[in-house]
Each structure stands twice: as C-alpha cells, then as structure tokens.
Amino acid sequence: MTSTVNAAALALGDDALVLSHRLGEWAGHAPVLEEEVALANIALDLLGQARVLLSMVGDEDELAYLREERAFRNVQLVEQPNGDFAHTIARQLYFSTYQRLLYGRLAATGDGDFAGLAAKAVKEVAYHQDHAEQWTLRLGDGTAESHERMRRACAALWRFTGELFQPVEGLDVDWRELEADWLASVTAVLERATITVPDGPRTGAWSAGAGRQGLHTESFGRMLAEMQHLHRSHPGATW
C-alpha cells in the first residue's frame, strides 16, 4: 500500500476513532435512555470504521493505544469535549454531514482503496446525520433555553469546521465542491432550526487547522490518556 493511501487511512481512521471515544463518554450520562442507545450505536459504527481504516495502515491496537498525541491525524473538531447535549449534537451535525458527503464521493468511484468501506459506511453515516439534524431542529426550534444552548454550541464549534476541507493526501476529492455542498446542507438545517448561521472565521487559526499535522487542543491530551490507560497499564493482556 502506498504512503499516500496510508496517510489517508490514518486521517480518516483517527477521525472515527476519536469521535467514537467522545460519544462513548456519554454512557450512563445521556439525557434519556433512548439517546443512551442511539449515541452508543453511533459510537460503535465509528469504531468499526476506525478498525477497518487503521488495519489498512498497521496493527489497529498499537495505532490506537500506543501512539503519542502528536502522531494522531484527526481533525480538531472530533476531539472537542462533549459539553452539554447541544454541544455534542452540533459537533455531530458538522462532522456527520461532512463524512456522508465525503464517503458518498468515495463510494461513487466504484474502485480505489476506500470505495468498499465508503459504500458501507455512507449508509451508517446517513443515520448519524439524520439523528443530528433531528435533534438540531428539536433543540433550535424548542424552548428559549434549548434554542440558546444550540445556538451557542453551533457558534463555538464553527471555527473548527474549516479544517474538514483541507485536502487529504491520498483522497481524490474536489474539496471546494465538498465544502460548498457541506455549507449548503448545514445552512439549510440551521435555518430550519431558527439558528443564525455563525459568521466567524472557519480557517486560518492554528487551533482550527492543524489536527492533520498532529497539533491538537488541550483537551485531546487528557482524553488520550484516559483512552490508552488500560492498554498501557497491562501491555500484551488479552481477554
């Protein structure tokens, strides 16, 4: 496998792995039992994607549990803390919309290293996106409190979305077209939810564009330590 394919698989795999862990942190804390199950299922879908992608690069366990922070290539959006439920939904809306559009393009090629994975994953991600959209509408067009929380969450995470569309070596995608389609889709959902589309910058700051180069936000180090603790404490252990 070429180095460019490895780089792409690592980037996509790390995105899925890190967001899966973040969603898994909701276990026992979701607002209602139905959401406990829904978030767990989304997390498991993402974990399945991560396993396939990381196994294209090397040993999936070693890549997940033994790499240092600077070796991870996920975008900074997926590593952001869960915050309140609205914050988690905004993060999921932004990322799953991007992921569905990206995987749709990769699956449409019918060949290439990622076509098979993308064809399966795009069906999963369509559910992830729909789940996030429905909650965005429910919260945004709900009570004054839910509306304000959803508005704040969308605004807070907006600056991390520009990195999603920085070209990934090994993926033959029209990134400008992808970004335009993403912006149109997200804008339509936010407008239906009576939320003003954030107008802040989406590119330029290091904190919103360097995850692919191994530069991460402060919260990622703490999350990684928690995720890797058991494996590092008991090297070589198996069930």
N, C-alpha and C positions, 0 to 999 in steps of 0.2 A: 504494500500500500504506500502511496506517495506521501511525502511530508505535508503537502497541501491538504490532502484528504484527512490526514491525522489531525492537522490543526483545526479543520472544520468540525470534525467529530468531537474533538476535545471541547471546543467552544460550545457547541450545541448540547453536548453531554453535561457539561458543567452548569449550563443554564437550568437544565431539567433537574439535575441532582440538587442544586442549592434551593430552588423553589420548592421541590418536593419536601426537603427538610423543613423549610419555613412553614409550609402548610401542615406538616406533621406536628408542629409545635402547638397546634390548636387542639390536639387530642385531649379531651377532658375539660376543654375551656370554651368550646363553641357555644353560641347563644341558645341554640335549640338542638335537640337530638338529631333531627333531620340534617342539619348542617354539619354535625359531627361526622355523619356518614358521607355526606357529599364531599367535604374537604378531604377526608381520608381517601376516598376513591380517586379524586383528582391527584392527590399526592402519590398514590400508587401508580397511576397512569404515567406520571412524570418519572417516577423511579424506574419503571420498566423501560421508558425511552432512554434514560441515562445509562442503564446497564448495557443496552444494545450499543449505544454510541461509544461508551468508554471501552467496551470489549473490542471495538474496532482499532483502538489505539494500543491496548495492552491489558494487563490484569486489572479488572474493574475494582477489586477490593483495594489493591495498592494505590490506584489512582484516586479513589475516594477518601481513603483513610490515612495515607502516608505522605501525601504531598503537603508542602508548606503553602502558606497563604499566597505567596507571590506566584506560585505555579498554577493557580486556578485562573481560568479564562472566561468565566461567566460575566455577563453584563451586570453592572451595579444595581440595576432595578430589582433583580430577583433576590438579592441579598438584603434588601431593606427590611427592617423589623416589621412584624405583623401589625403593631399598633392596635387600634381598635378594629372592629369588624369592617367598618367602612374603608379603612386604610388597606386592609387585606383585599377587599373587593376591587378597589381602584388599581392596585398592583396587578391583580389577576386580569382585570379588563384590558389594561395596557399590554400585558405580556401575551395573553392567550390570543388576542386579536392579531398581534404580530406573528405568533407562532403558526396560527391557522393559515395566514396568507403566505408565509414562507414555505410551510410544508405542502400547501396546495401547489405552489410553483414547482417544488422539487418532485412531487409525485407526478405532475403533468408531463414531465420529460419522458417518463416510461423507462428510463435507463439511468445509468450513473450509480454512484456508490450509495446514495441516500434515497433513491426512488422508492425502494421497497419499504423501508422504515417510514418514510413520509406518507405513503399511501395508507398505512395502518394508523399512524399517529394522527393524521389530519382528522380522522373520524372521532378520535378521542378528544382532540383539541376543540372541535366544533361544539362538543358538550361543555367543555371548560368555558369557552367564550359565551355560550348561551347562559350558563349559570351566572357568570359575572355580569352580563348585561341585564338579566332579570333583577338581580339584587341592586344594581346601579339605579335602575328605574324605580324600584320599590323604595329605596332609601332617598334618592334625589327628589322624588315626587311624593314623599311621605309627609311626616311631621316637620315642623320647623327645625327641631333638633336633628332629625336624621338628615334633612337636607343640608344643614350647615356642616355636619360631620363628613358627609360625602363630598361636599364642595371643597372642604379643607384637604381631604385626602387626595383628591384629584390634583389640586394645586401643588401640594407638597411633593408628589411623585413625578410631576410633569417634567422637571429638569433632567430626570434620568432616562427619558424616552428617546432622546436623540441618539444615544449610543446603539440602540437596536438596529439602526440603519447604516452603521459604518460597515463597509464591505468586509466580509469574512473570507480569507484566502481559502480556496477550495470549493466555494459555492458560486455557481454561475447564475447570478440573480441580478435583475435590474433593480438596484437598491433604491433609486429615486422613485421609480414607479411603485415599488413596495411601500415606501414611506407615504406616498400620496394616497394610496389605497387605504393604508392604516389610518391616516389622519381623517379621511372622509368617513370611515367606519366609526371611529371613536367619536368624532364630532356629532354624527347622527345620533348616537346613543346618549351622549351628554345633553344634547339639545332636547331630546325626548324626556330626559330626566330633569329638565328645567335647571340644568347646571351650565353656567357660562364656561366655555372652553378656556382653559388657562392661557394667558398671553405671555408668560415668562419664557426665557430662553430654554431651548432644548438641546443645545450643543455648545461647546466652547470651554466650559469649566472642566477642570481635571476630574472633579468628583462626578461628572456625568459623561465620561467618555473614555475611561482608562481601564475598565474592568477586563477588557480583552487583552490588555498589556500586563495584567497581573497587579494592578493598583486597585485596592479595594477600600471601602469605607470602614470606619472603626468598628461598627457592629459585626462585620463579617468575621473578624478575628475571634470574637467571643463565640459566635455561632459555630465556627470551625472547630474550636477547642472542645465544645460540647459534643459535636457530631463525631469527632475522632477519638474521644476519650476512652471508650471501652476497648476499641481495637488496639490502640496504642498501649493500654494497660495490660492487655493479655495477648501479646503477639503470637500468632500461629494457632490461637484457640479456634475450635470448630464446635458446632452443635452436636 
